Amino acid sequence: MSRNKIHRFSLLSFFIFVFSINIFAQDESRASKTWHVQKYDLTAALPQNEAERYLQVKAVLNLKNVGSAAASRLTLRINQNAEVSAVKINDAVADFTKGEEKTGTGILQRIILRTPSIPANGALNVAVEYKLKVDENSGLNAISPIGSQFLPLSYWYPTPNSWFFARGADSAPFRLQINANGQTAVSSGAQTSGAFDQSINGQPFFATGNWETANSAGVSVFLPKGAGAEEQKRASELAALANEAKTFTTSLLGAIPDVPVKIVSVRRGAGFSSGGTIFVDEDVFRRQKIDSQTAMTIADSIAKLWIGNTVLVGGEGFGVIREGLTRFIATQFFESKYGKDVADVERQRQRTAYAAIARRDSPLISVSPLDDYYFPEVANKGAMIWRLLAKRVGQDEFFNLLRANMKDGSLDLAEIRAAFSNQKEFIDYAFDQVTDMNLLVGLPQVSGAETKVALRNTGSIDASVTVNAITQNGENLTAQTTIPAKNFGEVVFKTGSKIVRTEIDKEKLYPQSDYSDDIAPRQLDESDPLLVIKRAFDKQDYASAEKYARNVLQAMPRFDEVRTYLGRALFAQGKSAEAEREFQSIIEEKLPTARSLAWSNVGLGEISLKNGQSANAVKYFDNAVKSDAEYGATLAARQGRSKLNANAVIDESIKAYFAQFDKIAVSNRKADMQGLLLSGEVSKFAAGISGQTEQWQTKILSVDKIDNDNVLIESTLNIKLLNREPETGIAVYRLSRAGNIWKLSGVEMFEIR
């Protein structure tokens, strides 16, 4: 994966995981909601030539006063770079003032309006005309001749309540018309007469590009142009997965209005979804199989068609419903489709993500999008809470009550509390308190024909748990018990065999502040087992990394990230045959991570290279490069492939481009350099070259096709900048064809020393 690529949703989420102590943001997070958006009607026009960097927009908002009193003031929030030219209220020109609102991600612009007095439950229309400048493309907003996109978190449209509002951002039906200047446009909803009409709640967004469209199982897949047979196969698999997730969720939550489901290949913003349209990384189609993160994105996005889109979710603590409940349902789908062992690995990932912030979280009722731990808490701890609640009341009853409370088209925690009033003590603890539970298990103590195991619960509620014991001959024993709140407990196993290992809460139902002491004798000192293994591996203590990995895999044999480290540790110790078996088993896994796929292919490539099997080595290294899952794996694959000195077929137009690039780099003519770049891209890289280059020589090593108009160029560079020693190394560029001209659109790797 490239260093500057902003196409992973995890990186997109970085812009969200923020905190701010600014008074404006806090005021909004605490305020009661006054205005509710009933519908957005947006008309957007992209620039007609590459030099222009403005999106022209007219936004009409139908608003309702949902406060308890008349309102005569309206504040809209929008991107700080929006240049507002006119505002109308109920078709009458309105005066407005501007202000600023600081958030953890930057500054929002306020458009402040005086309105006619609107009584409670009254409505008004407001129309805003503006243009929005995008200086440099990102995962949130981009203007490009090869593909543009505007996501809600770019605040490209005006709205009363921003994403940071503690009771939920605005979400409503919308109509969106896009002048895409010949490109294909995509958004959510049905496309009619050149516009997208979304009948369920959503946040307006769009993307444009040049895709191939495949329709399968009632799902439209927008995949890279020029996709081959394997990419078409991935598209069919993704569509089938989305359709199965929809069928599964329907069985739990009932039928909803028919909404088009679309899966869209994107360079940036993968992981975003709204209203049935799901962005996935363009590299997903080039991988050997669907990876676990993409599968979870699709399943979670489908669940949101019910929770958040069809049924509006709001109120304090809305995130635990919109993010946590959908994550729980998606994981249930995983268990149904792939088996409990695969779902348990996904739950382990969720648990690990939450454990990283468990000691500094807030109650779910009050955690805010302003908090940097918002998503790790509401999605992952939230999923655990819903799983526990469903287990306590029974899954059928759980979903029966949910369906009953969703019938009115809205859902909040107040309704949840009323529906599950017989679980008041648990719900009050789960939603209103921070996690204070830590479950501990003691070493087994033999007493005659019995073995006693001491237990402890530091939490504020009783914990009903399964305690598992393993004897020296491999026998598994279980015992059920309830440990009182802030108290001790004990289980007794009647066995003549020596117990060598005990574990509390085998199913890992309860959110805890620490999971490392759930097993005795203690095996690891961290709640994240992967961190312990990685730490040993990074220290080149491969024997310890192997030992830790084998311990974890005894309990979770499908934990592919752990198996990846096991294979790499084995290979580092010269155990090639064992390593090969581990790497091959990962590739055959039902649902491995993209990272595991990449490193397994790197490992198999290195083993093939060591054994003199050049053709196999090239195949495996190519697979790792196509996965583009992690910078380190991609770099290792490229370095391995370069050792084989394979002759690359290089288009003459690409050769000509780099011959020109080398000449212009040393000429230090900034204007000429800009002509080689795609508008809105790599400006910082170009600025680092212009005016200080004495030598720049590019030798092309290989060309990897992304689609018909995008390629990755691997090269060796020999350069010398002013006042620096000569440097050399590997650089990987992304070239994009705008019209019939190649332009630089990304620097994916720059290992120059």
Steps between C-alpha positions, in 0.01 A plus 500: 500500500633846418597745770292783361207296379184610679271224385472282805201564721725457796687811377171666419400426859811683621329823400211396726678369812562842647447698814451866558458723802385791291192663643313520168525127438402425858201730476372314197560159657292598805225696329151370443399451140289781357502440125445165332574456131206339324661497156807621313477607136848558357627592155877474456717578200863395464740733316520472123877504475788360703633838610180593688474382860145605597187294552191713428200413720144607565362339816134515604415372849149426624516555875265438790510661842512202737562714806242574765473872420492734202835553325625810317866414455666242279868405485626289213842338504712450191861462384712805584606530134143541376438842345131573560349739248129496582252371758121490475245413767163391362606647161578841649856635493646485849790678665754283675813530706794263519678347794746228586463182701813313599496123511765237548547476123522870428251779453143499376336808355178618657228663291283686752149606398209684653178331394133579534372363829432132436278332760575157640433240228505776241708478181708719273714468190847644472700517175875561497710566190876467531818366350747279682870507423707182531870583492628147555318172460436273797278212601229745605484721195673491163466670163673320216452441126523125572267489800360730767325435829339691786420318823291637789801559726635754251195713597443575134133582562341722767316338788385610848662223706852386418648154550623614842146555634461271802148397403590404147578681177225591257374214286206524263369400157667692220500578131839555339567614146861500378651656189798264467628621161489163331608287796275242660348623826395278789320567826239313701137464402333445166630688197226662296515782246868560573446538876526275803190473716560350841171424674651389832715699741854574393772761471558630147818392324617409153791369302581514131728282294539259214377156605375175358166400649409142586158407631477185705256373762313831484815698586683742269878488517704787357838341439817631336482557125658218304449245776607147414341167579634483858384852575156419359496195726575716807218732395254210489620378840458846654150530356405156631637591844294820512189313391551230765554765767177671393306173519646425843420845638147479361451179699591690818347844448227448240450645153591855404435711188689372198817709468766450231817344638820615330862403562740758359874467437685808622858612539422692819229485764461120510279397792255785458139400447159662504155394390610176336800639309829359625851617408767229484867529415585459132757237603225275641427381148862403437537286814471122499186505710279729705681619811345523845499881526318537168250231598432675832460835323237350271312313775507802732386734220208272416390496865502881495229491231272409790675671792564862405358517147147356502471552876637835618735466797551799727518624855783480749709189456377454143837353396458182703188427291613619158853361524485237776172328414589477131844360588331236717262404220782488245701269726196278545485479121867399494421219743208386285701504175856415599461318831546586866878463491531770234251725680696455824814628328305807392378544858862475615588789267211703640600417855861598435398830345287582804758380755746756361278783630305325777680677785412847370154458349179682587152364571332401176215739574734799493792409273517752219641504147733765643677224695793331328384161633145540369499229231711243692252534784156531344558241226699238687388529861154569360499173305600314818219663700235404244633144489475478879148645504386258229643209699328614820152535348531246217577586141142462371358725772783750447420549133122485557529798734730685262258454210211622713685818594618566144149509356461874559809573288728610782707344773689637799635381832193618689287257298757225555487554877121479501492192277750312715384634836547158662874540430522843664798427725708365212398776256569775752847359555568436130392843373547733796831389651854455382637148489620408848483125453807282502449124529789307652561128531739339745734203477330164555527367855473124549294385798462122508302388196401858421674799352388844614546817297464843660327776301462874539269765350596866547193626310188671630265225380490125548676301229359168381790322336626173365829382650701266283771261621743286303658194656849370431354231271317763291151455646279813497284564806249782547309643794233770518493750784396852593755722675338776707585861424829614654546162660662161479377163381612142454439202277578138574599242242461135602785335314790277582711654224728793556360828368771695317303799370187691604312781327216722618222625270600262222255667259638845585154648543585778743684825418800514731775744580760221469483159331855383568408347837209290370734200471708328767786440490521837326638464147519863387531837671277690254134491407613502136676168427608623158693785661699259716591284201591800285716646773707182518516475121616860462779429750599206278424267790344254258493207742287698747276626218448139395422391857248781560333440164457129563346570842243735349421266209419218742192697603433678168636294210327729243678814620678564171704805609657288774565217255669750268750592771550131573588434137734796483671401827545144375652619173735734686622199699567303183193273539387551142284190464299582814471865397372401156221293657394794717500747211304265277240438771444877528435533127248217530323666796133589459545865585857618560601861536650673197819544701522126567447425132778740404757373750418137423570562135822678591600201713418250226688717251809507721487123548464447123789740439713309750414171327583635154135496383504835321163470324320421826686780678387755240139379531498534879673838501252626239211386720644690796544816291142473374370463855651839588404426860790639697797717413755254645356198318482687169857624536625150585318356198645761267850445636460124458373538146786733406753227591367291212592762238187425299473692173204736520287597200488879512277710279691755295272780622603424860869501405449835331323642805790422735760621252315830503458491879876455553581795275246731662607397852855628442384805306334627820215654303205477736236579238625219274497259793138591580406402147608141573280469810133420532315797641463484879759225545861466629553876535729459803714245317534730201587795725784294648648450153455840343791738543746268674570204270846448350453141381191285440526170313215248480538137396167319461499150647138387470149614419196378696162569346222625727244559226489633146600851608717444808833322543768467766856556383779345705836662434847554636600862550838663505465857622692787649338799663672826589726477805444125533694188411392285201218260589355188344215255562156378395212731410149393400290753311136496406433625147149585386382562147308826470371502146790344311771649721679331790522705817647432842220443751683342792831407654424164658849417623819704529781299656788727406807504724 
